[in-house]
């Protein structure tokens, strides 16, 4: 699984291409993601298809203006299991718990260590390069999140129904990726025409996801009780 994540992270590093200003008219992309899991050797379709990410690659654009993305620490969990952002975004990491957390990552795309802090303290971090950033807490091993740093703003993170819609895609032939944690990503090259509406479905097959990981020193956590 780690090797698969590294390969996909390598793909993300190669994604940025020409800068393209949002074109008018622009195309849209919509559809549904199916997520399947092997059960007793047979694939079973999951009812909850949350946190799959569909994104359009091949061109770059600056982050959308507005509130900064946030990955909060709350009730010994991260507020998002998957957070999709654009290269150049800054992410806020507020601690909303009355206890200490230590948020960190060793992902090559953006290694960091925010140190110990508790509510109401917050930290902010920039993400200048594309890639996959897996985020942990050095105190609570159950706290895991993934930040996908993407080349442009044309992406969508699914809810339980697996449906998605992406607007404002400039005309061209662009690769479209479907990703979900624990599955091999899928790529399709799609032709987008001005004012065109494209419908595209994806089927992602989960593989085994290791439940345990080491802390930032490369050692086992003292407890896996979640305390």
C-alpha positions as a Python dict, from the first residue, in 0.01 Angstrom:
ca = {
    (1, 'X'): (0, 0, 0),
    (2, 'X'): (282, 242, 84),
    (3, 'X'): (450, 161, -248),
    (4, 'X'): (125, 233, -433),
    (5, 'X'): (91, 568, -256),
    (6, 'X'): (449, 658, -347),
    (7, 'X'): (387, 575, -714),
    (8, 'X'): (77, 792, -723),
    (9, 'X'): (257, 1072, -542),
    (10, 'X'): (520, 1052, -817),
    (11, 'X'): (246, 1089, -1077),
    (12, 'X'): (120, 1401, -900),
    (13, 'X'): (465, 1555, -914),
    (14, 'X'): (457, 1522, -1294),
    (15, 'X'): (106, 1661, -1338),
    (16, 'X'): (157, 2039, -1359),
    (17, 'X'): (177, 2164, -1715),
    (18, 'X'): (90, 2488, -1888),
    (19, 'X'): (-80, 2763, -1694),
    (20, 'X'): (-423, 2816, -1843),
    (21, 'X'): (-651, 3099, -1740),
    (22, 'X'): (-1011, 2986, -1684),
    (23, 'X'): (-1171, 2986, -2028),
    (24, 'X'): (-1515, 3120, -2113),
    (25, 'X'): (-1712, 2921, -2205),
    (26, 'X'): (-1591, 2627, -1993),
    (27, 'X'): (-1695, 2265, -1963),
    (28, 'X'): (-1828, 2057, -1674),
    (29, 'X'): (-1769, 1701, -1558),
    (30, 'X'): (-2004, 1496, -1344),
    (31, 'X'): (-2075, 1136, -1255),
    (32, 'X'): (-2055, 879, -981),
    (33, 'X'): (-1776, 689, -811),
    (34, 'X'): (-1827, 330, -705),
    (35, 'X'): (-1602, 189, -432),
    (36, 'X'): (-1572, -189, -401),
    (37, 'X'): (-1407, -394, -127),
    (38, 'X'): (-1304, -761, -143),
    (39, 'X'): (-1505, -971, 105),
    (40, 'X'): (-1427, -1343, 120),
    (41, 'X'): (-1266, -1314, -222),
    (42, 'X'): (-1563, -1139, -382),
    (43, 'X'): (-1595, -764, -451),
    (44, 'X'): (-1875, -593, -259),
    (45, 'X'): (-1999, -244, -344),
    (46, 'X'): (-1980, -6, -48),
    (47, 'X'): (-2281, 206, 41),
    (48, 'X'): (-2064, 487, 178),
    (49, 'X'): (-1838, 625, -95),
    (50, 'X'): (-1711, 928, 91),
    (51, 'X'): (-1365, 1082, 43),
    (52, 'X'): (-1301, 975, -314),
    (53, 'X'): (-1131, 1256, -506),
    (54, 'X'): (-1193, 1327, -875),
    (55, 'X'): (-959, 1582, -1030),
    (56, 'X'): (-862, 1718, -1369),
    (57, 'X'): (-489, 1747, -1442),
    (58, 'X'): (-272, 1877, -1727),
    (59, 'X'): (-281, 2248, -1644),
    (60, 'X'): (-211, 2467, -1343),
    (61, 'X'): (-389, 2761, -1187),
    (62, 'X'): (-355, 2952, -859),
    (63, 'X'): (-564, 2862, -555),
    (64, 'X'): (-918, 2992, -547),
    (65, 'X'): (-966, 3304, -336),
    (66, 'X'): (-1151, 3268, -9),
    (67, 'X'): (-1113, 3105, 329),
    (68, 'X'): (-802, 2897, 383),
    (69, 'X'): (-848, 2519, 402),
    (70, 'X'): (-856, 2381, 754),
    (71, 'X'): (-757, 2050, 912),
    (72, 'X'): (-867, 2079, 1274),
    (73, 'X'): (-794, 1847, 1563),
    (74, 'X'): (-1119, 1769, 1742),
    (75, 'X'): (-1219, 1484, 1977),
    (76, 'X'): (-886, 1310, 1910),
    (77, 'X'): (-960, 1305, 1536),
    (78, 'X'): (-890, 1520, 1233),
    (79, 'X'): (-1186, 1717, 1100),
    (80, 'X'): (-1132, 1569, 751),
    (81, 'X'): (-1012, 1224, 653),
    (82, 'X'): (-923, 1362, 307),
    (83, 'X'): (-851, 1726, 228),
    (84, 'X'): (-796, 1832, -135),
    (85, 'X'): (-615, 2163, -194),
    (86, 'X'): (-433, 2346, -472),
    (87, 'X'): (-59, 2404, -496),
    (88, 'X'): (11, 2732, -318),
    (89, 'X'): (-267, 2692, -62),
    (90, 'X'): (-199, 2743, 306),
    (91, 'X'): (-371, 2509, 551),
    (92, 'X'): (-472, 2598, 906),
    (93, 'X'): (-421, 2332, 1176),
    (94, 'X'): (-622, 2450, 1478),
    (95, 'X'): (-629, 2236, 1792),
    (96, 'X'): (-987, 2240, 1924),
    (97, 'X'): (-914, 1990, 2204),
    (98, 'X'): (-812, 2083, 2560),
    (99, 'X'): (-524, 1834, 2529),
    (100, 'X'): (-197, 1839, 2338),
    (101, 'X'): (-157, 1710, 1984),
    (102, 'X'): (157, 1685, 1772),
    (103, 'X'): (70, 1695, 1402),
    (104, 'X'): (340, 1570, 1165),
    (105, 'X'): (414, 1416, 827),
    (106, 'X'): (714, 1250, 668),
    (107, 'X'): (565, 1260, 317),
    (108, 'X'): (826, 1376, 61),
    (109, 'X'): (581, 1626, -89),
    (110, 'X'): (565, 1821, 239),
    (111, 'X'): (742, 1689, 549),
    (112, 'X'): (665, 1888, 864),
    (113, 'X'): (635, 1871, 1242),
    (114, 'X'): (410, 2125, 1417),
    (115, 'X'): (520, 2026, 1768),
    (116, 'X'): (304, 2007, 2080),
    (117, 'X'): (14, 2251, 2123),
    (118, 'X'): (-344, 2254, 2250),
    (119, 'X'): (-658, 2468, 2220),
    (120, 'X'): (-695, 2744, 2130),
    (121, 'X'): (-360, 2746, 1951),
    (122, 'X'): (-341, 2702, 1575),
    (123, 'X'): (-63, 2662, 1320),
    (124, 'X'): (-51, 2742, 949),
    (125, 'X'): (149, 2570, 679),
    (126, 'X'): (201, 2633, 308),
    (127, 'X'): (199, 2358, 43),
    (128, 'X'): (416, 2470, -251),
    (129, 'X'): (437, 2140, -444),
    (130, 'X'): (190, 1878, -567),
    (131, 'X'): (172, 1538, -403),
    (132, 'X'): (13, 1324, -136),
    (133, 'X'): (74, 1424, 226),
    (134, 'X'): (-25, 1171, 492),
    (135, 'X'): (-76, 1342, 827),
    (136, 'X'): (-57, 1187, 1175),
    (137, 'X'): (-57, 1285, 1542),
    (138, 'X'): (246, 1168, 1737),
    (139, 'X'): (34, 1109, 2050),
    (140, 'X'): (-287, 954, 1913),
    (141, 'X'): (-225, 683, 1649),
    (142, 'X'): (-589, 675, 1538),
    (143, 'X'): (-554, 1029, 1400),
    (144, 'X'): (-480, 995, 1028),
    (145, 'X'): (-564, 1229, 739),
    (146, 'X'): (-452, 1271, 379),
    (147, 'X'): (-393, 1602, 204),
    (148, 'X'): (-395, 1584, -177),
    (149, 'X'): (-208, 1884, -318),
    (150, 'X'): (-336, 1924, -675),
    (151, 'X'): (-223, 2141, -970),
    (152, 'X'): (-550, 2334, -1009),
    (153, 'X'): (-893, 2391, -855),
    (154, 'X'): (-1085, 2144, -1075),
    (155, 'X'): (-1148, 1871, -818),
    (156, 'X'): (-1427, 1728, -605),
    (157, 'X'): (-1431, 1522, -283),
    (158, 'X'): (-1729, 1288, -275),
    (159, 'X'): (-1986, 1242, -2),
    (160, 'X'): (-2153, 912, 91),
    (161, 'X'): (-2344, 888, -240),
    (162, 'X'): (-2024, 899, -447),
    (163, 'X'): (-2158, 1166, -682),
    (164, 'X'): (-1940, 1452, -804),
    (165, 'X'): (-1956, 1760, -1026),
    (166, 'X'): (-1669, 1982, -1144),
    (167, 'X'): (-1730, 2314, -1320),
    (168, 'X'): (-1508, 2558, -1507),
    (169, 'X'): (-1287, 2314, -1699),
    (170, 'X'): (-1102, 2486, -1988),
    (171, 'X'): (-1134, 2329, -2335),
    (172, 'X'): (-875, 2064, -2413),
    (173, 'X'): (-783, 1700, -2376),
    (174, 'X'): (-709, 1656, -2006),
    (175, 'X'): (-634, 1353, -1787),
    (176, 'X'): (-898, 1293, -1521),
    (177, 'X'): (-805, 1093, -1210),
    (178, 'X'): (-1015, 911, -953),
    (179, 'X'): (-847, 840, -619),
    (180, 'X'): (-958, 695, -288),
    (181, 'X'): (-743, 585, 3),
    (182, 'X'): (-648, 221, -31),
    (183, 'X'): (-724, 176, -402),
    (184, 'X'): (-523, 193, -722),
    (185, 'X'): (-607, 532, -882),
    (186, 'X'): (-778, 539, -1221),
    (187, 'X'): (-694, 774, -1507),
    (188, 'X'): (-893, 861, -1820),
    (189, 'X'): (-807, 1122, -2083),
    (190, 'X'): (-1118, 1323, -2163),
    (191, 'X'): (-1194, 1577, -2436),
    (192, 'X'): (-1358, 1891, -2298),
    (193, 'X'): (-1523, 2141, -2533),
    (194, 'X'): (-1652, 2487, -2444),
    (195, 'X'): (-1991, 2467, -2271),
    (196, 'X'): (-1970, 2088, -2300),
    (197, 'X'): (-2101, 1860, -2026),
    (198, 'X'): (-1919, 1529, -1979),
    (199, 'X'): (-2049, 1239, -1769),
    (200, 'X'): (-1794, 990, -1641),
    (201, 'X'): (-1817, 705, -1392),
    (202, 'X'): (-1537, 536, -1198),
    (203, 'X'): (-1507, 203, -1016),
    (204, 'X'): (-1235, 184, -751),
    (205, 'X'): (-1135, -143, -584),
    (206, 'X'): (-997, -123, -232),
    (207, 'X'): (-698, -322, -123),
    (208, 'X'): (-586, -401, 230),
    (209, 'X'): (-505, -87, 433),
    (210, 'X'): (-259, -136, 723),
    (211, 'X'): (-417, -11, 1045),
    (212, 'X'): (-97, 49, 1238),
    (213, 'X'): (191, 284, 1174),
    (214, 'X'): (501, 405, 1358),
    (215, 'X'): (542, 741, 1527),
    (216, 'X'): (762, 1022, 1396),
    (217, 'X'): (1072, 865, 1553),
    (218, 'X'): (1004, 542, 1365),
    (219, 'X'): (902, 361, 1685),
    (220, 'X'): (577, 193, 1792),
    (221, 'X'): (324, 410, 1974),
    (222, 'X'): (313, 350, 2348),
    (223, 'X'): (-52, 249, 2328),
    (224, 'X'): (-309, 177, 2057),
    (225, 'X'): (-598, 234, 2297),
    (226, 'X'): (-654, 583, 2156),
    (227, 'X'): (-595, 753, 2495),
}
